[in-house]
Amino acid sequence: MSEITNSPLDVAPLVTRGSKGSRLGLGTVIVVAVLLAFAPAVTGDATTNDLTQFFILLIMAVGWNLVAGYGGMISIGQQAFIGFASYAVLDLSLHGVLAWYGVPIAIVLSGLVSIPVSFLAFRLRGGYFAIGTWVIAQVFQLVIGQQSNLGGGAGASLNDLNNLSPITRDDITYWFALALCVLALGVTGFLLRSRIGMALVAVRDDEHSAAATGVSVVRTKRFIFILSAAICGGAGALLIISNLEVQPNSSFAIQYSAFMIFMVLVGGIGSFEGPIIGAVIFFILEQTLDNYGVWYLVILGAFAIIVTLWLPRGIWGAIDPRHRRSLVPLRYELHVDEG
């Protein structure tokens, strides 16, 4: 008698969110975040300040990855919202709002101001969109530079934190940066697990096919543009409470776009892990090569070219070319129970 095998109907498929590895990765991320919260108590001021700058870089990378990696909109003007939020904190402080309270307000304002900007920018496509966002950022810089109450072209200092000791101020800034970094990553993870995340991937891959399946392409892209602006605004708000001064040319500098593009492309565009990897690499290179003057930028550029040529999908794209792995539980896993 021939052996009886299970038919496809006897197999019970089980769909779960993530795998054991991704759930372990999520636990590791949480533990690392908790340990980092105690860093100011066990590290020196220099290390605390360095970590603050790293968190700011990571927030920028997360914001740009959302708009470019998932929204499919290559922007070189996200520094508009970085500079806007910095000046928003300054303006709020001049009206009696303590800088700490000004940070979340500036984030919300960055998201709000991006709404009319999106209606203008979305009239452009491809390279025109990229150049258009840069022009918009330049307009922001020119307008802010004409505001004499905000220091004009010379900039201004944030004075309402001077009553705190430098150590206390640096520690509070560090905790703000860590909290906003965790929030940015958390919001990204939650978004990718939602229906909006699936719509984003569909829009990024093929707008026409996404529209044919009922996805509101423009609404989805506008939502992610606003979210990216708010996240980049968070980085800008942190910059002013970290540096205690702003100046139009530096606050709206296109170098921020260069940094964001570098981190995301090197780490892996369109992935949750890419901005993290890219921010770590950029931070290490910056700390190592900062004393080399102009050669620092040359080496950064050469490194970016090498990675782009040999690893077009970035480092995480080379590690996970088929999108089957994730640091945190984001993707669905299909398991077949043959018992």
N, C-alpha and C positions, 0 to 999 in steps of 0.2 A: 504494500500500500504506500502510495506516495505521501511525502511529508506535507502536512497542511500548514500553509503560511498565512500570516495575517494579511488581510486585504487592506487597501487604503482606508476603508471605512472603520477598520479596527484601530487605527492609529489616532491617538488623541493629541492634536497639536496644542501647545501651550505657549502663549505670547506673554512675555514679561518685558518690563521696561529696564533695559540695561542688563548687565551680567554681574557675576560675583566680583570680577576685576574692577568694573566701574563703580560698584558700590563700595568696594575697598578703597578705591581712589577718592571717592567722595568723603569717606571717613577720614582719610589721610589729610585732605584739604581742610576739613573742619578742625582737626587737631592742630595743624600748622597755623591756622588762623588764630586759634585760642592761644597758642604759644607766642605768636607774634604780638598779641595784645600785652604781654608782660615784658616785651623786649626793652622798653625804656628803663625798667627797674634793674636790668642786668647788663645793659650795654652802655657805652659812652655816648656823649652828645653827638659826636661825629657819625657814629653808626646809626643813631636814630634819625639824623638828618638825611643820611644817605638812603635809608629805607623809605623815608617819606618821599624822596625824589623818585625812587623806584615805583612806589605805589602810584604816583602821579603819571609816570610813563605808562604803566600798565592800564590805568583808566583811559588814557588817550588811545592806546592800542585797541582796547575793547570797543570804544566808541567808533573808531574808524572801521574796524572789522565788521561791525553791524551794518554800517551804511554801504560799504564796498563789498565785503565778503558775503553778506546775506542779502542785502538790498540790491546788489549789482550796480551801485552808483559810485563810480570812481570820483571822489571829491578831493580837491586839493585846496579846499577853503574852510575846513572844519575849525581852523584857528580863529575864524570869526567868532565862534561861540566861546572859545577859550578866552580871548581878549574881552569879549562882551561880559562874561561872568566876572572876570577880574575887576573890571570897572564898575560892575553892578554892586559888588561888595564894597568898593570904595565909596560910591555914591550913597549907598545905604548907611554907611558909617558916618558920612557927613550929615546925614539927617537923623542921627541919634540911634541907629540900629547897630548893636554890637556885632563885630565881624563874625563871631561864631554863629550868630543867628542869621547873618547875611548869607552864609554859605548855602543852606537849603533854599532860601528865597532866590538867590542868583541862579541856582539850578533850574528852578521852575520858570524863571524869567527867560532863561536860555531856550527852554523848550517852547515857550510861548512865542518868542521872537522868531523862531525858526518856522512857524506856521506861514506867515506872509512870505518869508524867504522861499519856502518850498513852492509856493504858487508861481514865483518868478523862475526859480531854477528848473522846475519840472517842465518848462516850455522848451528846454534844451535836451539834447541827447548825446551820448557818447563823449567824444573829446570836447564838444561844445559845452556839455554839462560840467566837465572838469574845469575848463577855463572859466566858465561862468561863475562857479563857486569861488574861485580865486579872486575874480573881479569883485564879487560881493564882499569878500573879506577885506579887500582893499578899501571899499566904500565904507565899511564899518570903521576901519582905521582912520580914514580921512575925517569922518564925522566926529569920532571921539576926539581926534586931535584938535578940533576946533572948539571944544568945550573948555572955556577958561576956568570954570569952577572945578573941573577935574584935572587941572594942571596943564591943559593944552598939549602942545607937542613935547614939552619937557617932562610930562608925567607928574606923579604926585606920590606921597608916602601915606601909608596906612598908620595912623597914630593912635587909634583907640585901644591898641593892645600893648602900648608902652608901659602901662602900669603893672604889667606882669613881669616876673623874672624871665630871662631868656630860657632857662631850663623848663620852667612850667609851660611857657608858650610853645616851645618846641615839642614837648610831650603831648600837649593837647592837639597840636597840629598833626602829629604822628597818628594819634588815635582817630582823628577826623579822616585822614588819608586812608588808614587801614579800613575803617568802616565803609567809606565810599567805594573802595576797591572791592571789598566783599560784596557790597550791594550791587555794584556794576556786574560782577561775575554772576551773582545770584539771579539778577533780573534777566541776564542773557540766557542762563540755563533754564529758567522758568519759561522764557519766551520760546526757546527751541523745543521745549516739551509740549507746547500748546498748539492749537490749531493755527494760530498766526505763524508759528515757526514753520509748519508744513507749507503754508501759503507762501512764506518768504522763499523757501527753497524752490518751490514751483515757479515763482516769479523770476528768481535769479536764473534758473535753468532755461526757461522759455516763457516769455511774457504772453505770447499769443496762445500757447497751449494752456497756460494757467487761466487766462481769461475765458477760454472755451470751457473750462471745467467749473466756472462760476466764481473764480477768485477775483476780487476787486483789486486790480493791479495798482492803480493810482492810490487808492486808500491805504493799501498795505505798504507801499513805498513811502508814502507821506508819514505813516505811523513810525516806521523805522528811522526815517530822517529826523523826526522830532525827538525820538528816544536817543539817537546818536548825539544830537545837539545838546540835550540835557546832560548826557554823560560827559561829553567834552567840556561843557560848562562847569561840571564838578571839578574837572582837572584845573580849569582856569581859576575857580574860586580858591582852590588849595594853593595855587601858585602865589596869589597875593598875600594870603595869611602866612605863607612860608617865607616869602621874600620881603614882605612889608612895603613893597613899592611896585608901581606900574609905570609903563611908558609905552606909547602907542607902537613904536617901531618894534619893540621886543615882545609886547603882549600879543600882537597880531602877526608875528613873524612867520613867514612861510616855512621856516625850519621845523616848526611843529608838525606840519604836514609831512615833511621829509622824514622826520622821526617816526611818525605813525605808519607811513608806508613801509619804511624799512622794517619795523618790528613785525608788522603783519605779514609782509611778503616772505621774510626770512623764516618766521615761525610757522606759517601756513595759513593762507587766507581762507576764509569760509569755514573755519573750525573753531571749536571752543578752546582748544589747547594752544592754537597757533599764537595768539597775542601773548599768552603767558611765556611761552618759549622765546618768542621774539623779544619781549621786554627784558627777560633775563640776559639774553645774549647782548642786547644793546647796552644794558646797564654795565655788564662786565667789561665790554669794549670801551665804554665811556670812562669807567673808573681806571682802566689800565692805560689808555692811550691819551688821556686828557692833557698830559704834560708835553705831548709831541707837537703841539701847535697845529699848523695846517696839515701836517701828515696824518693827524687824527681823522680828518675828513676824508683824506685820500684813502686811508686804510678801510674806513667804513664803506666808502663807495666801492672799492675793490672787493670787499667781502660780500656786499650785496650783489654785485655782478656775478661773482663765482656761484653763489647760492642760486641765483636766478637761472643761470645757464645749466648747472648740474642738478639742481633740485627745483624745477619750475613750480612745484606745488608746495614748496617750503619744506622745512624739516619734518613737521608733523605729517605732511602729505606723503613724505617718503616712508615714514614709520607706518602710516595707515593709509595706503593708496586706495583701498576699496571701502573706506569709511566703515570699518567693522569694529573699530575700537573707540573707546572714549574714556577720558579721565573720570568723568562723572556719568551717572545713568541718564542718557539723553535718548538713545535709540531703542527701538523695539527689537527684542530678541525672540526668535522662533525656536521652540524646543519641541521635539517629538517624543512622546512617551510611548514606547513599544511594549510596555508591561501589560 
